[in-house]
Amino acid sequence: MSRNLDLTALRSFVAVADTGGVTKAAGLLNLTQSAVSMQLKRLEESLNAGLLDRSARTIGLTPQGEQLLSYARRILILNDEVYGKLTATEFEGEVTLGVPHDIIYPVIPEVLRRFAAAYPRVRVHLVSSFTRRLMDDFSRGEVDVMLTTEDSVGTGGTTLTKIPLVWIGAPGGQAWKQRPLRLAYEQRCIFRQFVQRRLDEVGIPWDMVVDSNSSRTVEATVSADLAVHTMLEGTEPQHLERISHGGQLPTLRDMNVNIYHAQIKDGPVVSDLCDFIQDGFYKLKAPAMA
């Protein structure tokens, strides 16, 4: 029996672990479900070990599977780096990636690392701004790949994940109890109009006390407990905290994280960058493995 690991099977195994199911993994890899299942079966047979726990609705990992997952990630990263350095050197130039500042972490740094390994002679110009400004830049052809945070998804876009919008205030602050509710927002923040509508719907009066172009100004005002703000869950800075309002503020909806890309025919650079981003957000939202 061969003692070489099948990289294709390892890639399918990691995809199933990240997405929690064969169907989602098959979609991520652009394979059929039967092909992914066959690769997993061959991998288990070659290692003479059960890797997946299929007893629950969501596929989990056995202890052997958990052990393999760490090795598999490292093996695939090294494989992709070697392949990129030896085969992709003919690609050079620059690709512009636009990302709202509040969703750069934790996905984008790893995406940039993977892309640099695969295309060492292509520079990624990272533009961080508000969704509305990125949309303007994208429409003018100044951005090749764009992430957005929106209520829905526009033409040509794909939703990567949904993240709840939450109320944010100063640690132990009381500003959220005041009426009218004092709000602090950047002028181009895409969340502000939605939040204003929600407050109007539930009859809570509000006052926009900070209407600024500076995120730092907003954060300073909120951290001083002079106003409240909203952010995507998990993106709040350490000097602010999620408000436990016990229902005294309206619930807010989940926001889409969408990806858009330019229609570029010259090579796989943009499509591979999109794949790295999609893979990163799949891992971010993947359910905890049993």
URWO-V778928 format. One record per residue. N is the residue number from 0. RES is the residue in one small letter. PSI is psi in degrees with one decimal (* if undefined). Layout:
[[N RES PSI] [N RES PSI]]
This chain:
[[0 m 136.1] [1 s 140.5] [2 r 18.0] [3 n 133.0] [4 l 141.2] [5 d 111.2] [6 l -35.4] [7 t -41.7] [8 a -38.4] [9 l -39.1] [10 r -39.8] [11 s -40.3] [12 f -46.5] [13 v -39.6] [14 a -40.8] [15 v -41.6] [16 a -39.1] [17 d -36.3] [18 t -16.3] [19 g 14.7] [20 g 154.3] [21 v -38.2] [22 t -49.2] [23 k -38.9] [24 a -41.2] [25 a -40.9] [26 g -40.5] [27 l -37.3] [28 l -3.5] [29 n 42.8] [30 l 166.9] [31 t 157.8] [32 q -38.9] [33 s -36.7] [34 a -42.9] [35 v -45.3] [36 s -41.0] [37 m -40.5] [38 q -40.9] [39 l -40.8] [40 k -44.6] [41 r -38.6] [42 l -44.7] [43 e -40.5] [44 e -39.5] [45 s -31.4] [46 l -7.2] [47 n 46.3] [48 a 142.8] [49 g 122.2] [50 l -25.2] [51 l 137.4] [52 d 107.6] [53 r 14.9] [54 s -22.1] [55 a 174.7] [56 r -40.4] [57 t 131.2] [58 i 132.2] [59 g -179.3] [60 l 141.7] [61 t 169.2] [62 p -38.6] [63 q -37.4] [64 g -40.0] [65 e -39.0] [66 q -43.0] [67 l -35.5] [68 l -43.6] [69 s -45.0] [70 y -41.8] [71 a -42.1] [72 r -45.7] [73 r -39.7] [74 i -45.0] [75 l -36.8] [76 i -45.4] [77 l -40.9] [78 n -46.8] [79 d -36.7] [80 e -45.6] [81 v -46.4] [82 y -42.7] [83 g -44.7] [84 k -33.4] [85 l -18.5] [86 t -16.9] [87 a 12.5] [88 t -14.0] [89 e -15.3] [90 f 126.3] [91 e 161.3] [92 g -147.7] [93 e 141.4] [94 v 136.5] [95 t 125.0] [96 l 120.9] [97 g 127.8] [98 v 129.8] [99 p 140.9] [100 h -27.2] [101 d -4.1] [102 i 19.2] [103 i -44.1] [104 y 145.7] [105 p 1.1] [106 v -45.5] [107 i -40.4] [108 p -40.8] [109 e -36.0] [110 v -44.9] [111 l -38.1] [112 r -46.0] [113 r -40.6] [114 f -40.7] [115 a -34.7] [116 a -38.1] [117 a -32.8] [118 y 74.7] [119 p -17.6] [120 r 10.1] [121 v 125.7] [122 r 133.1] [123 v 120.0] [124 h 105.5] [125 l 121.8] [126 v 121.4] [127 s 121.8] [128 s -169.5] [129 f 154.9] [130 t -45.1] [131 r -41.9] [132 r -38.7] [133 l -38.9] [134 m -40.5] [135 d -45.1] [136 d -41.4] [137 f -40.9] [138 s -25.7] [139 r 0.8] [140 g 16.4] [141 e -9.0] [142 v 132.7] [143 d -41.3] [144 v 133.4] [145 m 133.5] [146 l 144.8] [147 t 160.2] [148 t 118.7] [149 e 164.5] [150 d -35.2] [151 s -155.3] [152 v 136.9] [153 g 177.8] [154 t 128.9] [155 g -4.1] [156 g 161.5] [157 t 132.6] [158 t 122.5] [159 l -39.0] [160 t 171.7] [161 k 135.3] [162 i 130.9] [163 p 142.3] [164 l 130.5] [165 v 158.4] [166 w 137.7] [167 i 138.6] [168 g -173.5] [169 a 147.3] [170 p 122.6] [171 g 16.1] [172 g 164.5] [173 q 0.2] [174 a -29.8] [175 w -16.3] [176 k -14.1] [177 q 148.8] [178 r 126.3] [179 p 150.1] [180 l 125.4] [181 r 122.4] [182 l 148.3] [183 a 121.8] [184 y 152.9] [185 e 151.3] [186 q -34.3] [187 r 11.9] [188 c 127.5] [189 i -14.1] [190 f -23.2] [191 r -44.1] [192 q -37.9] [193 f -44.0] [194 v -41.8] [195 q -42.0] [196 r -41.2] [197 r -40.9] [198 l -40.3] [199 d -39.5] [200 e -36.1] [201 v 4.0] [202 g 28.2] [203 i 116.5] [204 p 148.3] [205 w 159.9] [206 d 124.9] [207 m 95.7] [208 v -20.4] [209 v 121.1] [210 d 87.0] [211 s 163.0] [212 n -2.2] [213 s 123.7] [214 s -34.3] [215 r -38.0] [216 t -43.2] [217 v -48.9] [218 e -40.1] [219 a -41.5] [220 t -43.7] [221 v -41.4] [222 s -21.4] [223 a 2.2] [224 d 35.3] [225 l -7.2] [226 a 173.1] [227 v 168.8] [228 h 173.2] [229 t 144.8] [230 m 164.2] [231 l 137.8] [232 e 130.0] [233 g -7.4] [234 t -1.1] [235 e 139.3] [236 p 164.5] [237 q -26.3] [238 h 3.4] [239 l 164.4] [240 e 157.3] [241 r 136.2] [242 i 125.3] [243 s 88.7] [244 h -4.1] [245 g 31.6] [246 g 1.5] [247 q -11.2] [248 l 151.2] [249 p 148.0] [250 t 149.6] [251 l 156.2] [252 r 167.5] [253 d 142.6] [254 m 141.7] [255 n 138.0] [256 v 111.9] [257 n 156.3] [258 i 137.4] [259 y 147.1] [260 h 152.0] [261 a 152.4] [262 q 88.5] [263 i 126.4] [264 k -14.4] [265 d 88.7] [266 g 175.0] [267 p 9.1] [268 v -53.6] [269 v -42.4] [270 s -37.7] [271 d -37.5] [272 l -42.7] [273 c -40.6] [274 d -41.5] [275 f -40.4] [276 i -46.0] [277 q -43.5] [278 d -40.3] [279 g -39.3] [280 f -28.5] [281 y -44.5] [282 k -37.3] [283 l -39.5] [284 k 0.9] [285 a 138.5] [286 p 152.5] [287 a 135.4] [288 m 140.9] [289 a *]]
